[in-house]
Amino acid sequence: IASATACHKVDPQAHKCEVATWNSFSEAAISYTFDDNLQNQLDIVSPIFDKHGVKGTFYVVCDWVKDWAAWNMMAQNGHEIGCLTITHPFLAQIEDLQVIEETVHAKEIVQDNITASPCLTIAYPYCSVPRDTLLVEKNFIGARICNNHIIQQTPEDFNTISSFVIGSESNYKTAQSVITLFEQTRAEQGWSVLLFHEIDNGSGYSPYSSVALDSTLTYLDSQASAFWVATFADVVKYIKERNNVKIALEEESSDEFSISFQNDLDATIYNLPISVK
């Protein structure tokens, strides 16, 4: 359930520190992500999230944004604004220089307009992965695809993190189908990323009912100690911090301990508290 890290001491069995797999020793992690910067995400999703005290991740296509101020307000409210490229191309079908333009330049555009928080993660349009993901890795801490897998504590590749497409064009059309996914995620003590597009009757892809969305969050409210609901970036941060943490007792007879990272992690990015006991 939690990865145990023995504190450095003459008798390591006398003092052990446990680093939680998920924040606050939750059993599983859930992230709500939304693509295509659709108006109903601002008008409908945002109030629902406020009602439940949840923060989501919203991936914007730069050329499709009509009101950057509205998305900056979302960031000010604690939501993550990520990158969905400039023009929404199939990244696997374009040359490396174009991939750089669609990803690195898109990140710069987002950060120029979203002043409340940095742009740390990217979603691949159509879940089309570029041929060279190192171009992405240098500029983002994580990237999202959609192959319907529960992440088992740590993604195999942070450049291709799985998600589940939700809505009318998927196997997850109802609140109950999503809640069943939550229960499976809890049983596997993993992380599930949900991928939404349109909400209700807008013109976007694969619409999902706002009533159903609210119901999934009501379920998570009822299971608050079991599920950590967080933005895509925050879960990526937590995983990398958890996997790199080093805990040491200050002195043999002391209960005071220090926490550091085994590998270099940029403290301006990796600033999320981790749960230890």
C-alpha positions in Angstrom: 0.0 0.0 0.0 2.8 2.3 0.8 6.4 2.0 -0.2 8.5 1.7 3.0 11.8 3.5 3.2 13.9 2.6 6.3 15.4 5.5 8.1 19.2 5.4 8.4 19.9 4.2 11.9 22.1 1.5 13.6 19.0 -0.6 14.1 16.8 0.2 11.0 14.0 -1.9 12.3 13.6 0.4 15.3 12.6 3.4 13.2 10.9 3.1 9.8 9.5 5.8 7.7 6.7 5.1 5.2 6.2 7.2 2.1 2.6 7.1 0.9 2.1 5.8 -2.6 -0.6 8.4 -3.0 -1.1 11.7 -1.1 -2.5 11.4 2.5 -2.1 7.6 2.2 -5.1 7.4 -0.1 -5.7 4.1 -1.8 -5.9 5.4 -5.4 -5.5 8.6 -7.4 -8.0 10.1 -10.0 -7.4 12.9 -12.4 -10.1 14.7 -14.5 -8.7 16.1 -17.7 -10.6 18.0 -20.4 -9.5 18.7 -24.0 -10.2 21.4 -26.7 -11.0 24.4 -24.4 -14.7 24.2 -25.0 -17.1 26.8 -23.6 -19.1 24.4 -21.6 -16.0 23.5 -19.7 -15.9 27.1 -18.4 -19.7 27.5 -18.0 -20.7 24.1 -16.6 -17.6 22.1 -15.5 -16.0 24.9 -13.4 -19.1 25.4 -11.1 -19.5 21.7 -10.6 -15.8 21.4 -9.6 -16.2 24.4 -7.3 -19.1 22.7 -5.7 -17.0 19.6 -4.9 -13.8 21.4 -4.2 -12.0 19.5 -7.0 -9.3 20.8 -9.4 -9.0 19.6 -13.0 -6.6 19.7 -15.9 -7.7 21.6 -19.0 -5.7 21.1 -22.2 -6.0 24.0 -24.7 -5.4 24.2 -28.4 -3.7 27.6 -28.8 -5.3 28.5 -32.1 -8.8 27.6 -30.8 -8.6 29.8 -27.7 -11.0 32.8 -27.9 -10.7 34.2 -24.4 -7.3 33.6 -22.7 -8.5 35.6 -19.7 -11.2 33.1 -18.9 -8.6 30.2 -18.9 -6.2 32.3 -16.8 -9.0 32.7 -14.2 -9.4 28.9 -14.2 -5.7 28.7 -13.4 -6.1 31.3 -10.7 -8.7 29.0 -9.2 -6.2 26.2 -8.9 -7.0 24.3 -12.1 -4.1 23.1 -14.4 -4.0 24.6 -17.9 -1.9 22.3 -20.1 -0.9 22.3 -23.7 -2.8 20.5 -26.6 -0.5 22.0 -29.3 -1.1 25.0 -31.5 -3.2 23.5 -34.3 -4.2 20.0 -33.0 -2.3 17.9 -35.6 -1.4 14.2 -35.7 2.1 14.5 -34.1 3.2 11.1 -35.4 2.7 12.3 -39.0 4.7 15.5 -38.9 8.5 16.2 -39.0 10.5 16.9 -35.8 10.7 20.7 -36.5 7.0 20.9 -36.8 6.6 18.8 -33.6 8.9 21.4 -31.8 6.7 24.2 -33.1 3.5 22.4 -32.0 4.8 21.6 -28.6 7.5 23.9 -27.4 6.1 27.0 -29.0 2.6 26.0 -27.8 4.0 25.8 -24.3 5.4 29.3 -24.6 2.1 30.7 -25.9 0.2 29.1 -23.0 2.7 30.5 -20.5 2.5 33.9 -22.0 -1.2 33.9 -21.5 -1.7 31.9 -18.4 0.2 33.8 -15.8 -1.2 32.1 -12.7 0.7 28.8 -13.2 3.4 27.2 -15.4 2.5 24.9 -18.3 4.0 21.6 -17.2 2.1 18.8 -19.1 0.9 18.1 -22.6 -1.8 16.0 -24.2 -1.2 14.6 -27.7 -4.0 15.4 -30.1 -5.8 12.2 -31.2 -3.4 10.5 -28.8 -0.9 10.5 -31.7 2.5 10.2 -30.1 5.4 11.9 -31.9 8.2 9.7 -33.2 10.8 11.3 -30.9 9.3 11.8 -27.4 12.6 13.3 -26.2 11.5 16.5 -27.8 8.6 16.5 -25.4 10.5 15.2 -22.4 12.8 18.2 -22.4 9.9 20.6 -22.0 7.1 18.8 -20.0 7.1 16.6 -16.9 4.4 14.3 -18.3 2.4 13.7 -21.5 -1.0 12.0 -21.8 -2.2 9.4 -24.3 -5.4 7.3 -24.2 -5.0 3.6 -24.2 -7.5 2.8 -21.3 -5.0 1.5 -18.7 -4.9 2.0 -15.0 -1.5 3.2 -14.0 0.1 0.9 -11.5 1.7 3.4 -9.1 4.4 4.6 -11.6 3.9 5.0 -15.4 6.2 2.9 -17.6 6.9 6.1 -19.5 6.1 9.6 -18.4 5.9 10.7 -22.0 3.0 8.3 -22.7 0.7 8.3 -19.6 -2.5 6.4 -20.1 -6.1 7.8 -19.9 -9.7 6.6 -20.4 -11.8 8.5 -22.9 -15.2 9.3 -21.3 -18.4 10.2 -23.2 -20.8 9.1 -25.9 -18.0 7.8 -28.2 -16.5 5.6 -25.5 -17.2 2.7 -23.2 -17.8 5.1 -20.4 -21.1 6.8 -21.2 -22.7 6.8 -17.7 -21.9 7.8 -14.2 -22.0 4.2 -13.1 -19.5 3.1 -15.7 -17.1 5.7 -14.4 -17.7 4.8 -10.8 -17.0 1.2 -11.6 -13.7 2.3 -13.1 -13.0 4.2 -9.8 -13.7 1.0 -7.9 -11.3 -1.0 -10.1 -8.6 1.7 -9.7 -9.0 1.4 -5.9 -8.7 -2.4 -6.0 -5.5 -2.0 -8.0 -4.3 0.9 -5.8 -3.4 2.7 -9.0 -4.1 6.0 -10.8 -6.8 6.6 -13.5 -6.8 9.6 -15.7 -10.2 10.5 -17.2 -10.3 12.2 -20.6 -13.4 14.4 -21.3 -14.2 16.6 -24.3 -17.7 18.1 -24.5 -20.1 18.4 -21.6 -23.9 18.3 -22.4 -25.1 19.7 -25.7 -22.2 21.7 -27.1 -20.6 21.1 -30.4 -17.5 19.2 -29.2 -16.5 15.6 -29.4 -18.0 12.7 -27.3 -20.3 14.7 -25.0 -20.9 13.6 -21.4 -23.8 14.5 -19.2 -23.1 17.2 -16.5 -25.5 15.3 -14.3 -23.3 12.2 -14.7 -20.2 14.3 -14.1 -21.6 15.6 -10.8 -22.6 12.1 -9.8 -19.1 10.8 -10.2 -17.8 13.6 -8.0 -20.5 12.9 -5.4 -19.3 9.3 -5.3 -15.7 10.5 -4.7 -17.0 12.8 -2.0 -18.4 9.8 -0.2 -15.1 7.9 -0.5 -12.8 10.9 0.3 -10.3 8.9 2.4 -9.9 6.3 -0.4 -9.3 8.6 -3.4 -6.9 11.4 -4.0 -8.4 13.6 -6.7 -5.8 15.9 -8.2 -4.6 17.5 -11.4 -2.6 15.5 -13.9 0.6 17.6 -13.1 0.2 17.2 -9.4 0.0 13.4 -9.6 3.1 13.3 -11.9 5.0 15.5 -9.4 4.0 13.3 -6.5 5.1 10.1 -8.2 8.5 11.5 -9.2 9.0 13.0 -5.7 7.9 9.8 -4.0 10.2 7.7 -6.2 13.2 9.9 -5.5 12.8 10.7 -1.8 15.5 9.9 0.7 14.7 10.0 4.5 17.3 9.9 7.2 17.2 10.3 11.0 19.2 13.3 12.2 20.7 11.3 15.1 20.4 7.8 16.5 18.4 8.9 19.5 16.3 11.5 17.7 12.9 11.3 16.2 13.8 14.2 13.9 14.5 13.3 10.3 15.5 15.0 7.1 14.0 14.6 3.6 16.0 15.0 0.4 15.9 13.7 -3.2 18.2 11.1 -4.5 18.2 12.6 -8.0 18.2 16.2 -9.0 14.6 17.5 -9.2 13.9 21.1 -10.0 12.5 22.5 -6.7 10.6 25.2 -8.5 8.6 22.5 -10.2 8.7 19.6 -7.7 7.2 21.5 -4.7 4.3 19.3 -3.8 4.3 18.0 -0.2 4.6 14.2 0.1 2.9 12.1 2.8 5.2 10.4 5.3 4.7 8.6 8.6 
